[in-house]
Amino acid sequence: MEVLKIATAGSVDDGKSTLIGRLLYDTKSLTTDKIEAIEKSSKQKGYDYLDFSLATDGLVAEREQGITIDVAHIYFSTAKKSYIIADTPGHVEYTRNMVTGASTSQVSIILIDARKGVIEQTYRHFFINNLLRVKEVIVAINKMDLVDYSEEVYNKIKADFQALNAKSTFKEQNVSYIPLSAINGGNVVDQSKDMPWYDGQTVLEHLEGLHSHDVFEAGKARFPVQTVIRPKTEEYHDFRGYAGKLYGNSIKVGDAVTVLPSLTESKVSKIHFFDKTFDEAVAGSSITIELENDINVTRGDMIVKSSDLPKIEKDIDTTICWMDSKKLVPGTKYLVQHNTNRVLAKIESVKNTIATDYSGTTPASQLAINEIGEVSIKLSKPLYFDAYNENKSNGAFILIDTATNTTAGVGFIR
């Protein structure tokens, strides 16, 4: 079954958690005890409606304050698809959490309170989705019940967001607009009878209609080797396979390939998926590859088509979202984790910070927590990479603090 990864974004009280809870409730994905807990909690709070945010806000502080602090991952399925939703916080101080949640998502739902319209946070959320090149964005204009289901209000917010969308440089992005009332379920799973002027899809109908070719960006085939498989059993005495996940594009038996960084060449002789063999593997497949000749391949190497070699350099220009309380300054050393490869690196320079409201850049010499900026990095050995806008999987990396082993930042190679 196809799996769709979704990230939500929105300001405080825009209704992200309520929308997700309503999706789970109306698709009958909540367990009986969870529904009973929601009903009990709603009654205790004196609500005349079900407080679906309880389905996603797991931290005590989240429930007490009515806000989302950490990224929560929610899983549910329909007859057509399986879904993983990253419920990300909307506060500016949790920008790093939003980047984390959206980094692996193919679809983003940006919520807007119909009473407030497009605000500063909306700019930030849309900017991050542009930065991460999330191909499908649903603008969910929520709380329509609080503006009397006004078509005029919906059209005004839609026009304002379209003006924001005009500033985006990611023109392949598809933006859809859905008016809804998450608390009442209008246009979430079922069509709202209160908005007859809207003849588009509900949120679930839109998600159900998306296919992998709609939300995945095609690029050049990249196969980071996670492990070398050598069973050394009687049945597979001479077997040598290279296991990992294929990104970017398909690969076929007979394709001429190059192993990086050694630049050794070979051809694909077999492609295994568990106990079956295939002539071709598509992007997103977790597979094991056999090569025609017995060459040296280890974890951290990358297998690519010989006709589509990536860049191989020791100096990279990047965009960094900084996640650490300790500021990023030139001269400091970090580990760059790029796919399965880990390289020691030094920060050469911090050039500027990037405003998330599309107002441009500001010269800077350091990055503070939750800031995004342009940074030059020098590596101890060459990295084999693509620009992020050409191949997301091979153009992204994380920075690891060598002293604390914490993830200090996430980067995108330009």
Number of C-alpha atoms within 10 A of each C-alpha: 9 10 13 20 19 24 28 28 31 27 22 15 15 24 25 30 28 24 26 22 26 27 21 21 18 15 15 14 16 17 11 10 9 13 18 12 15 19 17 14 16 17 14 9 9 9 11 8 11 19 21 26 23 22 20 23 23 15 14 9 12 16 14 9 9 16 22 26 21 18 23 18 16 16 12 15 17 13 8 11 16 15 18 16 23 27 28 27 27 27 18 16 13 18 23 21 21 27 23 17 25 27 20 16 24 22 26 25 25 24 29 27 22 25 17 9 18 20 14 11 19 22 18 21 27 26 20 19 29 18 19 21 24 27 21 23 23 19 24 31 25 29 23 24 19 12 15 11 20 16 15 10 18 23 13 14 21 21 13 14 21 13 11 17 18 10 13 16 11 17 12 12 18 14 15 16 22 21 32 29 24 27 21 17 18 23 25 27 20 14 19 20 10 16 18 10 11 17 10 14 19 22 25 16 15 15 18 16 11 14 13 13 8 14 19 19 20 15 19 21 21 26 28 26 25 19 17 16 14 13 13 11 9 7 8 10 10 11 12 19 21 24 22 20 16 24 24 21 18 18 25 18 17 15 17 18 21 20 23 20 16 11 14 14 18 20 18 19 16 18 23 19 14 9 5 7 14 12 13 14 21 16 21 14 14 17 20 24 26 19 21 13 11 9 12 9 20 14 15 17 22 24 25 24 23 17 11 13 20 20 12 15 13 14 17 19 17 22 22 27 28 25 26 18 11 12 14 24 18 18 14 12 21 23 21 25 19 21 20 15 17 17 15 16 22 19 17 19 20 23 18 19 23 20 16 20 17 14 9 10 15 11 12 15 14 18 26 17 19 20 23 25 25 24 27 18 20 19 20 13 15 15 21 19 23 23 19 21 19 16 22 24 22 26 20 25 24 21 25 21 18 13 8 8 11 12 18 22 23 23 24 25 23 15
